[in-house]
């Protein structure tokens, strides 16, 4: 007697797409990528499933390769990819062209930006929401790179909450930057490299870190007043930190305060007058928590 083997049911290919979506939601990032590669029919299904990446970081290496690190938010997976200089930007193009995939924080070097923009154009990338973008200099050419038109063209692709921009930002590029919607709508900014900026252009931020050559006592007073009177939005706090090359005079900046309060506000044993920092927090037991959770702290 011959028994006919029955086909196992249900098999993956015959499952309804809704069921597949529920299964894919529980797959880690690596398994999703493998399914996407081995099954052409499931490629679109995988791409439709939402995925949040915590960070995507790209750094150049000595052999002209690019090292990319991807951290997945929910599963805390970490993936490391090394490929050549011209292939690496395609990773960003594919990520940001997928409407079901989002990134919280993007970190990329100046030297990669022109190729990334070309990749965005090839993949028809439109406006992308990010919590933060960090544009940094390559360790091999730390002094060569700063803000250029290509950097500003790159920023135009994003809807940002905060931005960290390393390197020098000359006047003509800064003038263009402050006219951009990304600048006007941003909540926090950090320029770790020393620049010469007019402080008035930064008053709309809730979080601010700058490195300047000088900061006059009058500008310091206006900065403190601006942040003190600001309506807190995120984290219930506002924060600023200004580092300067030339020392400031605390007595002039805090001239309106009484002596007891001035002693509490200035710590001469902790610095040389080259930093002004402050945070406006809730006036209850959450003050320390608010301060430590300040954006860009």
N, C-alpha and C positions, 0 to 999 in steps of 0.2 A: 504494500500500500504506500502510495506517495502522498506525503502531506505538503501542501503548498504553504510556504512561509508568507505570513501576512506582513504587509508593510507597516512599520511602526507609525503610529499616529498619536498625536499630531507631530509632524516634523516642523523644524524652524521655518522652512520656506513657505509652508502652507498656513502659518499662523496669521491671524489678522494683524494689521499694522498697529492697532491700538494696543494689543497684547505685547507686540515687539517693543513698543515704546516703553511700556511698564518694566520690561526686563532690562532694557538698555539703561534706564535711569539708575539701576542698581549696579551697573558695571563700573569698574574703575576706569581711569583715563586710558591706561595701557590696553585694557581689554576692548575698549571702544575703538581705539586705533587699529587693533588687530582685526576686529570684525569688519571695520571699514575697508581694510586692505584686502581681506580674503573673500569678501562677498560684494561684488559690484552692485547687486540688486539692493543691498542694505545700506549702501553708501549714503543715499539721500535720507534714509530713516535715521541713521546715526547723526547726521548733520542737523536734523530737526530737533534733537533732544538737547535741552538746555544744559549748559555746563559753565561754571564760573571758575576762572583761573585767578588765583590770589595774586601772583606776580609772574611777569615774564621779563627776564633779564638777558641782555645780549652784550657780550664783551669780546673784543678782538684779542687774539693770541699772537705769540711771536712768529708762528709759521704762517701767518696771514689767514688762519682759520678763525671762525667765530664760535664761541662757546655760548650756548643758549640754555638757560635754566628755567623750567616751567614748574610752578607750584600750584597744585589744585586746591581750591579752598575747602571743599567739604571733606574730602578723603585725606587731605594733607600729603598727597603723593608728591614726589619730586622727580622730575625727568630732566636729564642732561643730554643735550644734543650738540655734537660738534660737526660742523660742515664748512665748506669753503666760503669765502667772503661774499660771493655773488649768489649762493644758494640760500644763505641764512635769512636774508630779508624776505624770502618767499614764505617763511614760517609765519611772519607777522601778516603778510598779505592774506594767507589762507585763514588765519584766526579771525582777523577783523572783517573779512568778507562774509563770515558766517553769522547771521543775525541771532542764532541760538547760543552763540558762545560769547561770553563777556570776560573782561579783564579788569581787575581792580587797580593794579599798579604796573606800569610799564617803565622799564629802565633801558636806555639805549645810548650808544656812544655817537658823538657828532659825526665821526668818519663813516658811519653806516647810514646816516639819514638820507643822502641822495638815492642810494639803492633801495631803501625802504619806501621812499616816495614813488619810485618807478614800480615797485611791487604793488603798492596801493592802487596805482592807476591801472595796472594789468588786471587786478581783481575787482575793479570798480568799487573800492572802499569809499563809503560816504561817512557822514558824521558818526563818530564813535564816542560812547560815554566811558569816562575813566574817573576813578577817584584821584589818581595822581600819576604824573609823568615825571621822570627824572632823565634829563639830558645831560650827559657827563662827558668828560674828556677821556681819551684813551691814555692808559698809563705810559704808553710809548711816546706820546706826543702831547704831554700835559700842557705845554705852553702854546701850542700851535692853534688850538681850537677854541672858539668862542661863538657867540651868537652871530649867525649870518642869515641871509634871506632864506636859505634852504631850511634852516631850523624853524623859522617862522612859518614857512609853507607847511612844514610837518605839523606844527601845533594847530594849524587851521583844520586838521582832520578831527580834532577832539573837542568834546564837551567835558571840561575839567572842573574838579573841585580844588586841587592844589597842584602846583608845579614847582619843581626843583631844577634850576638851570645853573649848571656849572660854567666856569670860564667868564671871560670879559664880555660885556655887552656895551658896545660903543653907542654913542648918541643917536646916530641915524637909524640903527636897528632898534634901539629902545623906543624911539619916537614911533616907529611902526608897531612895535609890540603893544604899547599902551592904547593904541587905537583899535586893537583887535577885540572881538567879542570874548575870546578866551580869557583875556586879561580882565575885562570889565566884569565878567561873571564868576571869575575865580574867587575862592574864599581864603586861599592861603598861598604864599609864595616864599621861596627860599633861594637866595643868591649866595652860595658859600664863598665865591671868589670876590675879592675886593673890587668894587666899582665906584663910580661917581654918579650918584643919583640924586634927584630932588625928592625929598621925603614926601611931598604932597601927593605924588602919584601912587602912594601906597596906603592912603588913609581908608580905602574902602575894604581892605582885607581884615578878616577876623584873626588871621595867624600870619605873622611876619618875622622872617629872619634875614638880616642883611649884613654884609661886610662892607663898610664904607671907609673912605680916607678920613673924613671928619664929619662930625655932627655938632652943629652949634647948639648952645644952651636954649635958644629960642625954639629951634626945631625940635629939640628933645622935649621941651615943655608942651609944644603943640601935639607931639606924638602921644605923650602920656594922657593929655586931655582927651584926644580923639579916642583912644582905646578905653579910657575910663567911662566915657559917655556912650560907647557903642552898645547897641542891642545885641546880646549874645544869641547865636543861632545854633551852632553845633557844639556839642559837649558842654553846653551851658558856660562857656568860658571864651575869653579872647586872650591872645598871647603875642608878645613881641620880644625880639632879641636883636639888638644892634651892636655889632663889634666895629671898633674904629681903630685906625692906625695911630691917630693922635688922641691923647687922653682927654676925657671930658672932665668938667669941674662939677662934682655933685652939689656943692653949696650953691652954685648958680642955678642949676636945674631945679633944685628943690627949695628955692629961696622963699616960697610962700608957706612952707611947712614950719611948724614949731620945732624947736631943737630936739625934744624927746622923740618925736616922730621921725625926724631926719636921721637920728642915730639908728633907728630900727630899719629905715629904708636903705641906708648905705652901709656897706661892709668893706671898709678900707683894707681890712686884713685879708680879703679874698680876691683882690684884684688891684689894678693900677689905673682905674678910671677909663678903661678902654672897652667897657661893655655896659650897655643899658638894657635891662630886661625886666619884664613885668607880665603878670597874668591877672586878669579880672575874673574872679570865680564866684560861685554862689557863697553866700555868707552863712553857711551852716556846716554840718559835719562832713559834707562832701567836698570841701575846699581842696584838700590835698589830692583827692581822686580826680577832680576836674583839672587841676594843674598838670598832673602827670599824663592825662589823656588829651592834652591840648594838641591840635594838629601841628605836625612838623617840629615838635619839641625835641 
